[in-house]
């Protein structure tokens, strides 16, 4: 799950910050901040659903802004997927919405 979380964070930050003609954002980029596999691994081991949702939510908020907010077609769908992820109560409930988010941010990138 840690890799999937890191990937969603990376794609979200790419949407928000990566510009054509500049160096791509990579996993070890300072922009990733606390959104790396080790941080997510710690949160997963602790079973910290709220912590995971907070870290991913921060990245998804940036991505939502990059696609024009909730008033755009891309933004409405991203918002819907983010809401599904945020509604999870248990670690087991995070997996399916996380896969959907991963596919979506990858596709719109």
C-alpha positions in Angstrom: 0.0 0.0 0.0 2.9 2.4 0.7 4.0 2.4 -2.9 0.4 3.1 -4.1 0.1 6.0 -1.7 3.5 7.4 -2.8 2.4 7.1 -6.4 -0.8 9.0 -5.9 1.1 11.7 -4.1 3.7 11.9 -6.9 1.1 12.1 -9.7 -0.8 14.7 -7.8 2.3 16.8 -7.3 3.3 16.4 -10.9 -0.1 17.7 -11.9 0.3 20.7 -9.6 3.9 21.6 -10.2 5.5 20.0 -13.2 5.8 22.2 -16.3 6.7 21.3 -19.8 10.3 21.8 -20.6 11.5 21.6 -17.0 13.0 18.7 -15.1 10.3 16.1 -14.1 9.3 15.7 -10.5 10.7 12.4 -9.2 10.1 10.4 -6.0 13.2 12.0 -4.3 12.2 15.5 -5.2 12.0 18.0 -2.3 8.5 18.8 -3.3 7.4 15.3 -2.2 8.1 16.5 1.4 6.5 14.0 3.8 4.8 12.0 1.0 7.4 9.3 0.6 7.2 5.6 1.0 8.8 5.6 4.5 6.4 8.1 5.9 3.5 6.2 4.4 4.9 2.9 5.6 5.0 4.3 9.2 1.4 5.5 8.9 0.3 2.1 7.5 2.0 0.2 10.2 0.3 2.4 12.8 -3.0 2.0 11.1 -3.3 5.8 11.0 -6.1 6.2 8.5 -6.6 9.9 9.3 -2.9 10.5 8.9 -2.8 8.8 5.5 -5.9 10.7 4.4 -4.4 14.0 5.5 -1.1 13.5 3.7 -2.8 12.3 0.5 -5.5 15.0 0.8 -2.9 17.7 0.8 -1.5 16.4 -2.5 -4.9 15.9 -4.0 -6.0 19.5 -3.1 -3.0 20.7 -5.1 -4.0 18.5 -8.0 -7.6 19.7 -7.8 -6.4 23.3 -8.1 -4.2 22.4 -11.0 -7.1 21.0 -13.0 -9.3 24.0 -12.4 -11.2 23.1 -9.2 -14.5 21.4 -8.7 -16.2 23.5 -11.4 -14.4 21.5 -14.2 -15.1 18.1 -15.5 -11.8 16.8 -14.4 -12.1 18.5 -11.0 -15.6 17.1 -10.3 -14.4 13.6 -10.9 -11.2 14.1 -8.8 -13.3 15.6 -6.0 -15.7 12.6 -6.1 -12.8 10.1 -5.9 -11.1 12.1 -3.2 -14.4 12.1 -1.2 -14.6 8.3 -1.5 -11.0 8.0 -0.2 -11.7 10.5 2.6 -14.8 8.5 3.7 -12.8 5.4 4.5 -12.9 4.5 8.2 -10.5 1.5 8.3 -7.2 0.6 6.5 -9.1 -2.1 4.6 -11.5 0.6 3.2 -8.6 2.7 1.7 -7.5 0.2 -0.9 -10.3 0.4 -3.5 -10.6 4.2 -3.5 -6.8 4.5 -3.6 -6.6 2.4 -6.7 -9.3 4.5 -8.4 -7.4 7.7 -7.4 -4.2 6.3 -8.7 -5.7 5.4 -12.1 -7.4 8.7 -12.4 -4.5 11.0 -11.6 -2.2 8.9 -13.8 -4.7 9.2 -16.7 -5.1 13.0 -16.4 -1.4 13.6 -16.1 
